[in-house]
Amino acid sequence: MRFRNLRNWDLPAESSSLLYFCQMFEEAFFDFSLDTYKPSAMNSSLLCGEALVVINAVKKGQIKEPNIDHVLEELCDSIEKDPVVLSLVDIDLKEFISILRPPKTPIDEKKTTIEVLLSYINLPKYKLRNEELLIGQITEIHDKKAIRNLARSYGTTLLNFNYSERYISDSIQKFFYHGQRRVEGNVAIKEFLKLFPNSPDQFCIIYKGLDLYSGLEDAAKVLNISISEIFSEIEGVDINNNTRGMLSKTDGLYLKVDKVEAMDLSSAKQSADERLKTFGTIFSLFHHKEQLSFKDECLVINLTKGEIKKRKSGVNPMLKCVDTTKVKSLIKINEFITKFGMKTGSFQKFANAAQLHSMALNSNSEHNQIINLWIAFESIIPANNDKSNILNIVDSTLPFLNFTYYPRLVRMLTRDLINWNGKLTRQVLNGIDGESAPLKVMKLLSLPEYKNKLVELKQSTKDFHLLNDRIEYYESIMSDPKMITSGLETHSKRVSQQIRRIYRARNLIVHTGVIPTYTKILIENLHDYLDLILETIIELNVSHGKISTIEQGFKFMELKNATFIRRISAKGFTFSNDNIKDVFY
């Protein structure tokens, strides 16, 4: 979360709805934001598509039938409260739900019903109505909760239209902050949304590759790849010496990937990268000792618009996480190496998971990343013969994610406050008892004795509407134990759905070779889940000495989380200066 200068805004005070959208959308597409604030993997339209894929896979015997019930349960939950669906469908949604939700409804009837629903809310229709509702909220209605929900679903839609995160992020900054145009008011949302048309552009991409490509010209043509010693002329595009000089003239051969359809420069590069990697994979079947490789930096040429840009790959999904600084990591590594004391079987299991995690980190292939992460994730979790494999994975993971959920969110809010205005934040927190800033912020949000300080903080946010909204939201949650338990129930349901989605995606990739469009989001989520479990086990063993086996670690977190829930759910329980630390930490 970041507050930017509003020098391009004519009337920011009268454009609060657009400014709120802008701040929220920028955070959603910042590489290192928490998953909580990024676009979801799915919306209602995409859930229909996923349900049809799952049904077809079940019919072919590729995955098991219970997967259908889980995805349809999520679809029914989604359409019931999705304003885009509610405005598009003229049939009572209860009619759809009455067919889709009961497990005994024949699969073919469910499939046909989903197809009817999808005819109303296919992705192009969904996108258009999402835009119309978003414009209405920002220019006329000004409901922040509705804007937040519509913005999240729109972000999900754009990603599944194959717009790259980089293009979306760059568009936000250029349009609202760094461009030449003035932002005249809330109505500017209409022009901003025009940056995301439905139709793709035509691209070609030029790389430099190894001399090993020489002699493969005929094979490469099948994949619309041209191999040449010189920089080829491109019809309709002015190629001059400056353009040619953007790539090394002496380092290997020129590789030109043609007939690339994409929504933007970065997604075009990604598509071309995959084509070259596929060609390299085929080559490796016949020649093992050397690999076809190409330089990441390339020229992306938009043939539709006549634009030429140099591009590198975006941030690897495995690296989109909150990382420790080098100094802190050195301290943790030394402590881990000298004190880690797992029993032999648990140590081997932990080391295996860590190695698979490392393999995912070192890979640039989404396919390899999600497979390796899933194996690490599944292998670290103790077996339970009384439950299905996926149910055991979900139930074992939730205590780790739930117990740390609100402390993590408050820690990130604390970081946002300090980055926004460190001096003011320290002044507000001064006088609140606690050994850390996040603990003080938690007390500030939870306890009535600090209400005046909290009011002072909120009033100071002024045009930073996203920060103000975030403070008010966590104030409403943290000040009421019932709201926390309700929030954790919602969080548990969403995490369960996402873990099952990752499991389905893994099975589809293995059995069909199909990689879902939302795989990057799944990788980020799965990486976060695995990291949290591994870090917690290390802390319980090294820092607290409470466990000596992985099984003990999972049982400890199960008991710890159950104690936490029971305590805050007790009749008459309220937070106090004395109990907050014990409850959350």
N, C-alpha and C positions, 0 to 999 in steps of 0.2 A: 504494500500500500504506500502510495507516494502522492504528496500534494505538489502540483506543478503551478508555475507562474501563469496567471490568467490574462496576460497582456493582449492576447488575441481575442478576448471576450469583451464585447461591448457592454453588456448588462448582466454580469454574473449573478447579481442578487435576484434578478427576475428570471434567471435561467437555471434555477436550482434543480429542476427535474432532469434536464439534459446534463448538467454538471455531475449529478449523482450517477446517472447512467454511464457517463464518460469515465469517471473515477472507478466505478465498479468493473466496467468492461476492460479497462487497462489492467487492473489487478488480476482479472480472470485469465489474461493472456500473458502475464509475466511468468517467465519460465520457472521461477523459484517460489511462487506463491504456494501456500498450503493447498492440498487437494480439495479441502472444504470449500475454497473460494474459486476453484476452477470450474469450467463447464462440466456437466455430467457426461457420462459416456453415452447416455441414451435419452431420447424424448419419446413421446407416444408413437409418433410415426415410425421411428427406428425400432421400437419394441415390436410393432406389428411385423416389420421385416425380419427381426430376429426370431420371432415366434414361428414364422413360416419356414425359415431355415432349419430351426430345431425340429419341427414336425417332419420335414422332408428327410432330415438326418435320422430321425427315429424310424421312419418307414423303411429306410435303407439298412437299418441295423447298425448304424455307425455310432449312435449314442443311445442311452437308455430312456425309456418312456417317462419316468418321473421328471425329467428335465422340462417336459412340456408344461406340467402343472406349475412349476416355479416361475417360468417366464410369463405364463398367462396370468398368474396371480399379480405379478408386477405390472403387467399391462393394464389389468382391471383397476388397480390402485391408481395408476397414472392417468387414465382417461377420465376417471371420476372427478379429478380436480384440475385438469389441464384446461385453462381458458381458451387456448387455441382450438382444442378438440370441441369444447362446448359451443364455440361459435361457428364451427364448420359442419357439424353433424346435425341433421334435422330429424333423426330417429332418436327416441329416448335411449340413452346409454344403458339403462337398466336392461333393455332387451338384449344388447350385446353381452353384458356381464352375466345374465342368466344362462347364456349358452357357454361362455368361455370359462367361467369359474368352476362349475361342478366337474369333478374328476370323471364322472361316468358319461359325460357327453361324448359321443363318438368323435374320433380324431378328424375324420373327414368333414363332419359338420362344423367343428371348430375352425378347420382350415378355411372353409368357405366363408364363415362368418368374419374371420380376420380379413379375408380378401375384400369383402364388402366394406368393412371399416376402413381399410387402407385406401379404397377408392375415394373416400372422403378426405383422408388426411395424408396422402402420399407426400413425400418430402417437398416437392415444388409448391404444392398447395399449402402445406404447413408453413413453409418459409414465408410465402406471401402474406398469409393471415397473421403470422407472428409479427411481421413488419408493420402491418396495419394497426394491430393492437398496441404495439410499442409506440408508434407515432401518436395514437390517441391518448395513451397514458402520459406521455411526456409533454404534449402540447395542450391537453385539455383537462385530464382527470387528476394527474399529479399524485398518484398513490405509490409510495416508495416500495411497499411490499410487492405490488403488482409489477412495477418496473423491474425489480430485482428478479422475480420469477421469469418474466418474459425475456429479460436480458440473458439469463442463464440458458433458457431453452433456445434462444437465438444463437448463442455461442456454440452450443452443441450442434445445431443445424448447420452452421457455417463450416465447422470442422468436417461434418459428414457430407458436405457439398465439395469436399476436398480443397477448401481454402486452408492455407498453411497458417500456423500460429504466428509466424513471423510477419506475414502480410497483414494479418488482422491487427497485430500490435503496432506495426509501422503506420498503418492507416489511421489508427487512433491518434498517435502522436503527431503525425503530419497534419491531419485535418483540424484537430482541436488546439494544438499547441505550437507547432513549428512551421506551419505553412504560411503562405502569403494572404490567404483569405481571412476575413473577420468572421467570428462566430456571433451572429446578430441576435440570437435568442433560441428558445426551445425548438422553433421551427427548423433549425439547422439539422435536426435529426433526419429529415427527409433527404437532404443532399448526402449525408453520411451513408445512409443505407444504399444509395445508388452505387457505392463503391463495391457492392457485392452482387453483381448480376448473376443470373442463373446459367448463362452460356459460357463455355470455356473458350479460351484463345488457343491458337496454334503456335507451337514453339519448335525450335531446334536448339540443341545444346552441343557445345564443342568443348572437348576435353583434350588433355595430353595423356597418352598412354605409353606403355613400354614398347620397345621394338619387337617384343614377342608377338605383338598383334600382326606383324608382317606375315603375309601368306594366308591370312584368314578372311580376306576381303569378300570372297563369295559366300562363305558361311554367315558373315556378319550382315550381309544385305538382307537375309531372311528376316532379321530383327530390325531392319531399317537403321542399321549402323554402317556408316561409311568410314573407311580407314584410308588415310592419305599422308604423304610426306609434306604436303603444303596445305596452307589455310585455304579451303575451298571457297569459291564465290557462292553467295546465297541470293537467290532470285528475290528481287523486291526490297533488298536491304543494302544500304550503302556501307560497304566494308572498306575502310581506309587503313593506312599504316598504323594509326593510333589504336584502332580496333585490333589489328593483328598483333600489335605489341603487348596487348593485355595478357597474352599467354606466351610462355617461353618458346622461342623459335628453334632451339637446339635440343631440347629435352624430349626425345621420343617422337612418336607419331601423333597426328591429329585424329581424333575420334569424333565423328559427327552423328548424333542421334536425332533422327528425323521423325516426323509424324507423332509429335507429343502433344496431346490435348491436356490442358491444365487450366486451373482458375487463376494462378499467379506464378511468378518467377520461381519461388521456392518449391511449390508443389510440382512444377515442371521439372526442376532439377531432381527432386526425389524420385519421380517417375522414371527419368532417364537413368539415374543411378541404379535403380532396380533392374532395368533392362541390361545394363552393362554387367551387373553382378550375375544375372541369369546366364549371360553369354560366358562369363568366366567359369560359372559352375559347370556348364556343359563341357567347356574346354578341359576342366580338371578330371572329367571322366576318362579322358584319353591320354592325359599327360599329368603325372602326379608331382613331379619334382619342382615345377615352376608354376606360378599363378599369374593369370592375367590381372594386372592392376592398373589403375588410372589415378591421376591426381584429383584430389577433391575439388580444388578450385577450378572453375570452369566459366565459360561464357554462356549465358542464357539469352536467347534471342526470341523475343515475342514477334512472330511474323505477322500477327493480326494488327499490332499497334506500331511495329517498326522500332521497338525498343531493344537496346542491348545493355545487359548488366553483368558484371562479374559476381559470382556467387560461390559461397562455401556452404557446407551442410549446417543445419541448425544444431541446437543443443541436443545431444543424445538423451532419449527419455530416461535412461538410467541415471543421468546426472542432474535431473530436475528434482532435486531434493535439498532440504536444509542441511548443509554440511558444517562440520566443525572447522575451526581455524587450524592452521598447521601447529601452532603452539599448544593448543588444547589437545589436538590429536596425538602429539608426542607424549604428553602426560598420560593420556588414556592408554596408549600402546605400552608404555613402560609398566604401568600398573597392571595391565592385562597379562603381559608376558610373565611378570614376576609373581603374580598372585593367583592366576586362574587355576582352579583345582577341581576339575570334573573327574569323576570316576571313568575308567578306561572306555567302557561302552558309550557313555554320554559324550566323552571328549571326541571319539571317532565320529559320532553322529554330528556333533557341532562342527568339527573340522570339515566334514563332507559338505554340509550346508554352506559353510563359509567359502569353500572352493567353488561351488556352483554359483554362488553370489558373485565371486570374482570373475568367473567365466562370462557371466551376463554383463558385468561392467566393461569387460574388454571386447565385447562384441558390438558391431554396428548393425547387426541383423535383428529386426523385431522378432522374427521367428525364433531365433536362438535365445534371445533375451527372455521371452515369456516362457519358453520351455524350460530353460535352466532355472529361472526363478521359481517356477511352479514345483519342479522337482525338489529344490532346496526347501521351499515352503512346506511341501507335503512330508518330506523326510524328517524335518525337525519336530513334527508334531507326534506325540505318543499315540500308538495304535489303541483302538478300542473296538473289540469284537462285538460289542452290543449295539453299535451304531453303524450306519452306512459310512463309507469313507468320507464323502463330502459333508455329511452332517457332523461327523467328528471333527473335521477341519474347521467348520464354521463355529461350532460350540467351543472348541479349544482356543480359537483366536479371539473371540469377543471379549473375554476378561481383560486381555492385554490392551485392546483398543478402547474399551469403555472406561477402564480405570484411569487411563491417561488422557482421555478425550478433552475434558474441560481444562485441566492444567496446561495442555499443549496450546489450546486456543487462547487462553489468557496470557501465556508466555509470548505468543506471537503478537497479541494486542499490545503488550508491554513494549515489545520491540518497535512496533509501529508508532506508538506514542513518543518514544525516545527519539526515533528518526525524524518525526514531525517537529517536535519542540522539546528537546531534552531538558532545557532549563526550566520551562514551565512544569513539565512532568515531575521533575525532582522536587520542585516547590510544592506541588500538590501532594506528593507522596511523603513529604517531610512531616514527621509527627505520627505516621502510621506505623505501628509496631510490626516488625518482620525483618528477617535477615536477608531477604532477596526482594528485588523490585516486583517480580511476578506475584509473590505472596502478598505484597502491599496492594497491588492492583486488584487482586482477588478480594481483599478485605474492603477496598474502596467501593467495589461493585456490590458487595454483599451486605454490608453493615450500615444500619440507619445513622449511626453516629458520625459517619463520614459523608453524609448527604450533601452538606454545603460545599465540601471540597469537590464532590462529583459534579455538582451544578456549575461550579467555577470552571471545571475542565471542559464540560460540554459547551458552555457559552463561548469558550475561547476557540473552538473549532471553526466558527464562522463559515467560510465557503468550503470547508472540507466536509462535505455532506456525508461522504462514505464513512469517515472516521466517527462522526457524530452518530450516525445510524448504528454503527458497530458497537459503540459504547452503550447506547440505549438498549440495544438488543441483549447484550450480555448483562446489563444491569437487571433487565426483566427476568433473565434466566437465573443468575447467580444469587439473587436476593430471595428466591423461593425454592426450597428443596423439591417441591412437587414439580416445578418446571424442569428441574435438573433430571429427575427420574423420567419425566415425559420425553425430554430431549434425548436421553440415553436409549429409550425404547425406539424412537425414530431412527437414531444413529445405528442401533443394532440391526434394525430391519434393512437399512440401506447397505450396511456392510455385508450382511448375509447375502443380499441380492447380488452385490458386486463380486463377492467371492465365488458364488455359483456361476456368474457370468464369465469370470476368468476361467473357471473349470470347463465350462461349455466351449469357450473359445479355444482353450488348449486342446480339447478333444477334437474339435472341428479341424484345427490346424493339422493335428497328427493324422486323422482319418480321411480328411478330404483335401488337405493342402490349401484350403481357403483361409486367408488372413483377414479378419474383420477390419473395417475402416477405422474403428475406434480402438485398435490394439494399443496405440501409444498411451492412451489414457489408462488402459488396463495394466500396462507395464509400470507406469508411475505408481498406481495404487498398490499393486502387488509388491513392488519394491519397498514402498513405505511400510506395509504390513510386516514384511520379512525383517526389515531393519529394526522395527520397534520390538519385535519378539527377541531377536538376537541381542540387541542392546540391553533389554530388560533382564535376560538370562545372565549376561555378563555382569550387570550391576548387582543382581541378587547373589551371585557367586563371589565376585571379587570385592565389591564395596561393603556388602552386608554379611557375607559368609553364611547366608541362610539356607543355601541349597548346595548339593554336591552332584545332582543328576538333573538331566533335562526334565524327566518326569516330575521331579520335585518342584522344578520351576513352574511348570504348567499348573500343578496342583496348588502351589502357593498363590499364584495369581487368581485362580478360580476362587479360593477362599477369601483372598484380599478383596476382590471385587464384590463377592457376596456380602461381606461385612460392610463394605461401603454402601451398597444399595440398602441393606437392612437398616443401617444407622440413619441415613437421610430420609428413609421412608417411615421411620417411627413416628407415632402420633405425637404431635406437639413439638417435634424437633425444629429448632431454629439455629442459624449460624451465630457464632459469637467470636469475639477476639481470641478466645482461648481454644476453640475447637476446630477452626478452619484448617489449620496446618495438619492436625491429626486426621481430619476427614479426607483431605485431598492428597496428602503426601504421606 
